[in-house]
Amino acid sequence: MKKVAIGVDIGGTNTAIGVVDGEGNVMVKDSIPTPSHGNLDRYIEELTVAIKELIKSVKLVNSDIEILGIGIGAPNGNYYNGTIEYAPNLSFQGVVPLVELLKKSFPELDALALTNDANAAAIGEMIYGGAKGMKNFVMFTLGTGVGSGIVVNGDLVYGADGFAGECGHTVLIPEGRMCGCGTKGHLEAYCSAPGMKRTAFEILVRDNAVNSLLADKSYKELDSKMIFDAAEKGDKVALEVFEKTGHWLGQALADTVHHLSPEAVFLFGGPTAAGDYIFKPTKAGMEKYLLPIFKDKIQILPSKLKQGDAAIVGASALVWKEVDK
C-alpha cells in the first residue's frame, strides 16, 4: 500500500492543498481562496470539502493508497496548540483552533499537525530536500517577509510557547527601517523582497541614478525579479542592491551561526533565484562577522524544494514527522 500525506498551505490570498507521496512528489493539488470575510465555519467547511475531493481523486487513480494525515503550514501557526494565533494577514480574529476543528471532519486520521510556514519549509527540507541526513541546520525563507526554521539534533525548535525561530525579526540596524511588524531595524525590513525594493529606491535617490534601468519603475511596480534582470544587464544600482542585501543577510547569519553552530544554512524563496548575485555577498558577509572557530565551516545552500510546490510539500512533511514519533 502506498502511503501519502496531505499538505495544506494557508496563505493570505489562497490556500493550496496537495497529496504528497513519500518522495516529496505532489500527486494532485488544488487551491481555494483564503477568505477575507472572516467566517471561520464556512472556511473549515470549504477546506474539508476540498481535501476530501482531492483524496477521492487520487484514490480513483490508485485505490491502494493510505492517507496518513494532514500537515498544515500557516502564518503564526502554533505547533503545540494546533492553533493560528493573531495572524496579521488573515481575516480570522484572535486564536483559531484549526487542528481541533479539522479533526472533527477527519477523525480517522491519526496525524494532524500545524506549524508556521517557515518551520514547514525546514521540515520539508529535512524530509525531502537538501538537509536529508543533517541533524543541525537552519532554513531562511526570503519573500514578502523573512522567516526561519531551526533544526537542532534532528528536531525542529519550537521554544516554550511554539513560536521560536523568528530570526527575521532580529535587530539588524538599531532604529533602522520600520519593519512590517511595527518595530524598527529588523532583518526583514532589509532582506525581504520588499526590503530589496526599498534598498533600490534609497540608492536611486542617493545617486540621482536617472540612467539606471530601475529609474522609471514605480514603487508599487518594482519587484525583486526586475532587480535581478537589471543586474544581469550590469545595472550598477541593481548590483549594489544585491551586494547590500547579501551583506546584511550574511551579518544576520553570522549571529545565527554563533547561537546554533549549524552544519548549513538553507535559503529559500524568490530572491534566491538570483543565484550568485545573492549567495556570494551573503557568504562573504557571514564570513566577515564569524568567530574564527566557525570560519569556512558553514555552508550556505539553496533549498532543493521545488519552488512551485514547496509550501504544500513542506506542510505535508509534518505528517511524516508525526508518524515517526
C-alpha positions as CSV (number, residue, x, y, z in Angstrom):
1,M,0.0,0.0,0.0
2,K,1.3,3.4,-1.0
3,K,1.4,5.9,1.9
4,V,0.8,9.5,1.3
5,A,0.2,12.8,3.2
6,I,-1.9,15.8,2.7
7,G,-0.2,19.2,2.7
8,V,-2.1,22.4,3.3
9,D,-0.5,25.8,2.9
10,I,-2.7,28.7,4.2
11,G,-1.7,32.0,2.6
12,G,-3.2,35.4,2.8
13,T,-5.0,35.1,-0.5
14,N,-5.2,31.4,-1.3
15,T,-5.0,28.0,0.5
16,A,-3.1,25.4,-1.5
17,I,-3.7,21.7,-0.9
18,G,-1.9,18.7,-2.3
19,V,-1.5,14.9,-1.9
20,V,2.3,14.2,-1.5
21,D,4.0,10.8,-1.6
22,G,7.0,9.6,0.4
23,E,9.5,11.0,-2.1
24,G,8.0,14.5,-2.0
25,N,6.1,14.3,-5.3
26,V,2.8,16.2,-5.4
27,M,0.4,13.7,-6.9
28,V,-2.6,16.0,-7.2
29,K,-3.3,19.5,-5.9
30,D,-5.9,22.2,-5.8
31,S,-6.5,25.6,-4.1
32,I,-9.3,27.5,-2.6
33,P,-9.5,31.2,-1.7
34,T,-8.4,32.1,1.8
35,P,-11.4,34.2,2.8
36,S,-11.4,37.9,3.6
37,H,-14.8,37.6,5.2
38,G,-13.5,36.1,8.5
39,N,-16.2,33.4,8.5
40,L,-14.3,30.5,10.1
41,D,-17.1,27.9,9.9
42,R,-17.6,28.5,6.2
43,Y,-13.8,28.3,5.6
44,I,-13.5,25.0,7.5
45,E,-16.4,23.6,5.5
46,E,-14.8,24.6,2.2
47,L,-11.4,23.3,3.2
48,T,-12.9,20.0,4.3
49,V,-14.7,19.6,1.0
50,A,-11.5,20.4,-1.0
51,I,-9.4,17.9,1.0
52,K,-12.0,15.2,0.6
53,E,-12.3,15.8,-3.1
54,L,-8.5,15.5,-3.5
55,I,-8.5,12.3,-1.6
56,K,-11.3,10.9,-3.7
57,S,-9.5,11.9,-7.0
58,V,-6.2,10.3,-6.0
59,K,-7.9,7.1,-4.9
60,L,-9.7,6.9,-8.3
61,V,-6.2,6.7,-9.9
62,N,-4.8,4.3,-7.3
63,S,-7.1,2.7,-4.8
64,D,-4.2,1.1,-3.0
65,I,-3.4,4.4,-1.1
66,E,-3.3,5.1,2.6
67,I,-3.7,8.7,3.8
68,L,-1.5,9.1,6.9
69,G,-2.6,12.5,7.9
70,I,-2.7,16.3,7.2
71,G,0.1,18.8,7.7
72,I,-0.7,22.5,7.7
73,G,1.6,25.5,7.3
74,A,0.1,28.8,8.3
75,P,1.2,32.3,9.4
76,N,1.5,32.4,13.2
77,G,0.9,28.6,13.4
78,N,1.5,27.2,16.8
79,Y,2.6,23.5,16.7
80,Y,2.0,22.9,20.4
81,N,-1.6,24.0,20.4
82,G,-2.6,23.4,16.8
83,T,-3.7,27.0,16.5
84,I,-3.3,30.0,14.3
85,E,-2.8,33.0,16.7
86,Y,-3.4,36.6,15.8
87,A,-2.1,36.2,12.2
88,P,-1.9,39.8,10.8
89,N,-2.6,38.8,7.1
90,L,-5.6,36.5,7.8
91,S,-9.1,37.7,8.3
92,F,-9.7,35.4,11.3
93,Q,-9.5,37.1,14.6
94,G,-7.6,36.0,17.7
95,V,-6.8,32.3,18.2
96,V,-8.1,29.8,15.7
97,P,-8.2,26.2,16.9
98,L,-7.7,24.9,13.4
99,V,-6.4,21.4,14.2
100,E,-9.3,20.8,16.6
101,L,-11.8,21.9,14.0
102,L,-10.4,19.7,11.2
103,K,-10.2,16.7,13.4
104,K,-14.0,16.7,13.6
105,S,-14.0,16.3,9.8
106,F,-11.2,13.7,9.7
107,P,-11.5,11.6,12.8
108,E,-10.0,8.6,11.0
109,L,-6.6,10.3,10.6
110,D,-4.1,9.9,13.4
111,A,-1.6,12.5,12.3
112,L,-2.9,16.1,12.0
113,A,-0.5,18.9,12.8
114,L,0.1,22.6,12.1
115,T,3.1,24.9,12.3
116,N,4.2,28.2,10.6
117,D,5.2,28.2,7.0
118,A,8.9,28.7,7.6
119,N,9.0,25.8,10.0
120,A,7.1,23.7,7.5
121,A,9.8,24.6,4.9
122,A,12.5,23.5,7.2
123,I,10.8,20.1,7.9
124,G,10.3,19.7,4.1
125,E,14.0,20.3,3.5
126,M,14.9,17.7,6.1
127,I,12.4,15.1,4.9
128,Y,12.6,15.6,1.1
129,G,15.3,18.1,0.3
130,G,19.0,19.0,0.7
131,A,19.0,18.6,4.5
132,K,18.4,14.8,4.4
133,G,20.7,13.3,6.9
134,M,21.5,16.6,8.6
135,K,20.8,17.0,12.3
136,N,21.6,20.7,12.7
137,F,20.6,23.3,10.1
138,V,18.6,26.5,9.7
139,M,16.2,27.4,6.9
140,F,15.7,31.1,6.0
141,T,12.7,31.9,3.7
142,L,13.0,35.1,1.8
143,G,9.8,36.5,0.3
144,T,7.3,39.1,1.5
145,G,8.9,38.6,4.9
146,V,11.9,36.8,6.2
147,G,11.1,33.6,8.1
148,S,13.2,30.8,9.5
149,G,13.0,27.3,10.8
150,I,15.7,25.9,13.2
151,V,16.6,22.2,13.5
152,V,18.8,21.1,16.4
153,N,19.7,17.4,16.9
154,G,17.2,16.4,14.3
155,D,14.2,18.2,15.9
156,L,12.6,21.5,15.0
157,V,13.0,24.1,17.7
158,Y,9.6,25.4,18.8
159,G,10.6,27.0,22.2
160,A,8.5,27.3,25.3
161,D,5.4,28.6,23.5
162,G,5.6,27.3,20.0
163,F,6.9,30.5,18.4
164,A,10.7,30.0,18.4
165,G,12.7,30.8,15.3
166,E,11.7,34.3,14.3
167,C,15.2,35.2,13.1
168,G,13.7,37.6,10.5
169,H,12.9,39.8,13.5
170,T,16.3,40.1,15.0
171,V,17.6,43.6,15.1
172,L,20.0,44.3,12.2
173,I,20.3,48.0,12.4
174,P,19.1,49.7,15.7
175,E,16.4,52.3,15.0
176,G,16.6,51.5,11.3
177,R,13.8,50.9,8.8
178,M,10.3,50.3,10.0
179,C,9.5,46.6,9.8
180,G,6.1,45.3,8.9
181,C,5.7,44.1,12.5
182,G,5.9,47.7,13.8
183,T,9.4,47.6,15.2
184,K,12.4,49.3,13.7
185,G,15.6,47.8,12.2
186,H,14.6,44.2,11.8
187,L,16.3,41.9,9.3
188,E,13.0,41.5,7.4
189,A,13.0,45.2,6.6
190,Y,16.2,44.8,4.7
191,C,16.4,41.3,3.2
192,S,12.8,40.5,2.2
193,A,11.7,41.2,-1.3
194,P,10.1,44.5,-0.3
195,G,13.3,45.3,1.6
196,M,15.3,44.9,-1.6
197,K,12.9,47.3,-3.3
198,R,13.4,49.8,-0.5
199,T,17.2,49.5,-0.9
200,A,16.9,50.1,-4.6
201,F,15.0,53.3,-4.1
202,E,17.4,54.5,-1.5
203,I,20.3,54.1,-3.9
204,L,18.4,55.7,-6.8
205,V,17.7,58.8,-4.7
206,R,21.2,58.8,-3.1
207,D,23.0,58.7,-6.5
208,N,20.3,60.5,-8.6
209,A,20.7,57.4,-10.8
210,V,18.4,58.6,-13.6
211,N,20.1,56.3,-16.1
212,S,19.5,53.2,-14.1
213,L,17.2,50.5,-15.7
214,L,15.2,50.8,-12.4
215,A,14.8,54.5,-12.5
216,D,11.5,54.5,-14.4
217,K,9.8,51.9,-12.2
218,S,7.2,53.0,-9.7
219,Y,7.4,51.8,-6.1
220,K,4.4,49.5,-6.5
221,E,5.7,48.1,-9.8
222,L,9.3,47.2,-8.8
223,D,10.0,43.7,-7.6
224,S,13.0,41.5,-6.9
225,K,12.8,39.9,-10.4
226,M,13.1,43.2,-12.1
227,I,16.2,44.0,-9.9
228,F,17.7,40.6,-11.0
229,D,17.0,41.3,-14.6
230,A,18.7,44.7,-14.3
231,A,21.7,43.2,-12.5
232,E,22.1,40.7,-15.4
233,K,22.4,43.7,-17.7
234,G,25.1,45.2,-15.5
235,D,23.0,47.9,-13.9
236,K,25.0,49.4,-11.0
237,V,22.0,50.1,-8.8
238,A,20.7,46.6,-9.1
239,L,24.2,45.1,-8.5
240,E,24.6,47.2,-5.3
241,V,21.1,46.1,-4.1
242,F,22.3,42.5,-4.2
243,E,25.6,43.4,-2.5
244,K,23.9,45.3,0.3
245,T,21.2,42.6,0.7
246,G,23.8,39.8,0.8
247,H,26.0,41.7,3.3
248,W,23.1,42.3,5.7
249,L,21.8,38.8,5.4
250,G,25.3,37.4,6.0
251,Q,25.7,39.6,9.1
252,A,22.5,38.1,10.4
253,L,23.5,34.6,9.5
254,A,26.7,35.0,11.5
255,D,24.6,35.7,14.6
256,T,22.6,32.6,13.9
257,V,25.8,30.5,13.5
258,H,27.1,31.8,16.8
259,H,23.9,30.8,18.5
260,L,23.5,27.4,16.9
261,S,26.6,26.1,15.2
262,P,24.6,24.5,12.3
263,E,26.0,22.3,9.6
264,A,24.4,24.5,6.9
265,V,22.0,27.4,6.3
266,F,19.5,26.9,3.5
267,L,18.0,29.8,1.7
268,F,14.6,29.5,0.1
269,G,12.3,32.0,-1.8
270,G,12.0,34.2,-4.8
271,P,15.2,36.3,-4.3
272,T,17.3,33.1,-4.1
273,A,16.6,32.5,-7.8
274,A,19.3,35.3,-8.4
275,G,22.0,32.7,-7.6
276,D,25.5,34.0,-7.1
277,Y,24.2,37.6,-7.0
278,I,22.7,36.9,-3.6
279,F,24.7,33.9,-2.4
280,K,28.2,35.3,-2.9
281,P,27.8,38.5,-0.9
282,T,25.8,36.6,1.7
283,K,28.7,34.1,2.2
284,A,31.2,37.0,2.3
285,G,29.1,38.9,4.8
286,M,28.7,35.9,7.0
287,E,32.4,35.1,7.0
288,K,33.3,38.7,7.8
289,Y,31.5,38.6,11.1
290,L,32.1,35.0,12.2
291,L,34.3,34.0,15.1
292,P,37.5,32.2,13.8
293,I,36.3,28.9,15.1
294,F,33.4,29.0,12.6
295,K,35.1,30.4,9.6
296,D,34.9,28.4,6.4
297,K,32.9,25.7,8.1
298,I,29.2,26.6,7.5
299,Q,27.6,26.0,4.1
300,I,25.0,28.4,2.6
301,L,22.9,26.3,0.3
302,P,19.9,26.8,-1.9
303,S,16.8,24.9,-1.0
304,K,16.2,21.8,-3.0
305,L,12.4,22.0,-2.6
306,K,10.6,22.8,-5.8
307,Q,9.5,26.4,-5.7
308,G,6.0,25.9,-7.1
309,D,5.1,23.0,-4.7
310,A,7.4,23.8,-1.8
311,A,4.7,25.1,0.6
312,I,2.5,22.1,0.0
313,V,5.4,19.6,0.3
314,G,6.8,21.3,3.4
315,A,3.4,21.2,5.1
316,S,3.0,17.5,4.2
317,A,6.4,16.7,5.8
318,L,4.8,17.5,9.2
319,V,2.8,14.3,8.8
320,W,5.9,12.1,8.4
321,K,7.5,13.6,11.5
322,E,4.3,12.9,13.4
323,V,4.2,9.3,12.2
324,D,7.8,8.7,13.1
325,K,7.4,9.9,16.7
